[in-house]
C-alpha cells in the first residue's frame, strides 16, 4: 500500500462531505433570501378584525336570502341568482384566490345579461383549487366557498 494519498478513497470521501455541505448551504441561503413568503401574515390583529367584518358580510348575505348557481367553463364564468338578486342590476364582482399561488389570483366583473344571468370572462382557464368570493361592487354582502375547478355541472354557491 505505497500509493500516494490522493489515489486513496478515504481522503477524497472526507473532503467531499464538507464541500457538499458548504455548496448545499449556499443554495439554501440563496433560496431563503431570493424567494418571497406570500402566505405569511404580518399583522394578525388587523387580519382578525377583517375576519370579523367578513363574517358580518356573510351574515348579511344570509339575511338577504341570497342563493346562486355558479357555472365555470374554462375561462367563462356565469352566476345565476335564484333569490336575493340585486335590484339595481349593477355589476357584481367575483374573485378567484388560488390556495397556494398568489400570482394566479383573478378578480372578474360580472355584468347582467338580458336573461338576468351575470357573466364574465377570465384571462386564463381556471383550473385547480380556488377560494371564490362573490360580492356586489358596494361590498354590502359577501359569499365565500372553496371550489375545485373545472366543474362538470353548475354548483350551488350560497352563504
C-alpha positions in Angstrom: 0.0 0.0 0.0 2.5 2.5 -1.2 0.0 4.6 -3.2 0.1 8.3 -2.6 -2.7 9.8 -0.5 -4.6 11.4 -3.5 -5.1 7.9 -5.0 -6.8 6.6 -1.9 -10.6 6.6 -1.4 -11.0 7.8 2.2 -9.2 11.2 1.9 -11.5 12.2 -1.0 -14.5 10.9 0.8 -13.6 13.0 3.9 -13.0 16.1 1.7 -16.3 15.6 -0.3 -18.6 15.6 2.8 -17.7 19.2 4.0 -17.6 20.5 0.4 -21.1 19.3 -0.5 -22.3 20.7 2.8 -21.0 24.2 2.0 -22.5 24.0 -1.5 -25.9 23.0 -0.2 -25.8 25.7 2.5 -25.1 28.3 -0.2 -28.1 27.0 -2.3 -30.4 27.1 0.7 -29.2 30.6 1.7 -29.9 31.8 -1.8 -33.4 30.3 -1.8 -34.2 31.8 1.6 -33.2 35.3 0.6 -34.4 35.3 -3.0 -38.0 34.0 -2.6 -41.0 35.7 -1.0 -43.2 34.3 1.8 -46.5 35.4 0.3 -48.5 33.1 2.7 -47.2 34.7 5.9 -49.4 37.4 7.5 -47.5 40.2 9.3 -50.4 41.8 11.2 -52.5 39.2 12.9 -54.7 41.7 14.8 -55.6 43.5 11.6 -56.4 40.2 9.9 -58.6 39.2 12.9 -60.6 42.4 12.5 -61.0 41.8 8.8 -62.3 38.3 9.5 -65.0 39.7 11.8 -66.0 42.2 9.1 -66.2 39.3 6.6 -68.4 37.3 9.0 -70.8 40.3 9.2 -71.0 40.5 5.4 -71.7 36.7 5.2 -74.4 37.1 7.8 -75.9 40.0 5.7 -76.0 37.6 2.6 -77.8 35.0 4.7 -80.3 37.7 5.9 -81.0 38.7 2.3 -81.6 35.0 1.5 -79.1 35.1 -1.4 -79.0 31.8 -3.3 -77.0 31.5 -6.5 -75.7 28.9 -9.0 -72.2 29.2 -10.3 -71.0 27.8 -13.6 -67.4 27.9 -14.7 -66.5 26.5 -18.1 -62.8 27.1 -19.0 -62.4 30.9 -18.7 -66.1 31.7 -18.8 -67.9 32.4 -15.5 -71.7 32.7 -15.0 -73.7 33.4 -11.8 -77.5 32.9 -11.8 -79.4 34.2 -8.8 -82.4 32.1 -7.6 -83.2 34.5 -4.8 -81.8 37.8 -3.4 -80.9 39.1 -6.8 -79.6 42.7 -6.7 -82.5 45.0 -7.6 -80.4 47.8 -9.2 -78.9 45.5 -11.9 -75.4 46.7 -11.1 -72.4 44.5 -11.9 -71.1 42.1 -9.3 -67.6 41.1 -8.5 -66.2 37.5 -8.2 -62.7 36.9 -7.1 -60.8 33.6 -7.5 -57.9 33.2 -5.0 -55.6 30.3 -5.7 -54.9 28.4 -2.5 -51.1 28.4 -2.9 -50.1 30.7 -5.8 -50.9 34.3 -5.2 -49.8 35.2 -8.8 -52.8 33.3 -10.2 -55.4 35.3 -8.2 -58.1 36.7 -10.5 -60.9 39.2 -10.0 -63.7 39.5 -12.5 -66.5 42.0 -13.0 -69.7 40.1 -14.0 -72.4 42.0 -15.8 -76.1 41.0 -16.1 -77.4 39.9 -19.5 -81.0 40.0 -20.8 -81.8 36.7 -19.0 -80.7 38.0 -15.6 -77.5 35.9 -15.6 -74.3 37.6 -14.6 -71.4 36.7 -16.9 -67.7 37.4 -17.3 -64.5 36.0 -18.9 -61.2 35.4 -17.1 -57.8 36.0 -18.6 -56.9 32.3 -18.4 -58.5 29.0 -17.9 -59.5 28.4 -14.2 -58.3 25.0 -13.0 -57.3 23.7 -9.6 -58.4 24.6 -6.1 -59.7 28.1 -5.5 -61.2 30.2 -2.7 -64.0 32.0 -4.5 -65.6 35.2 -3.2 -68.8 36.8 -4.7 -69.8 40.3 -3.7 -71.6 43.4 -5.1 -69.5 46.5 -6.0 -70.5 48.3 -2.8 -69.3 45.3 -0.8 -72.5 45.1 1.2 -72.6 41.3 1.4 -70.2 38.5 0.5 -70.4 34.8 -0.3 -67.3 32.6 0.0 -66.6 29.0 -0.8 -63.7 26.8 -1.8 -64.1 25.0 -5.1 -62.0 22.7 -7.2 -62.3 23.6 -10.9 -63.1 22.6 -13.6 -66.8 21.9 -12.6 -68.7 19.3 -14.6 -72.0 21.0 -13.8 -73.3 24.2 -12.1 -72.7 24.3 -8.4 -74.9 25.9 -5.7 -73.0 28.9 -4.4 -74.7 30.1 -1.2 -73.6 31.7 2.1 
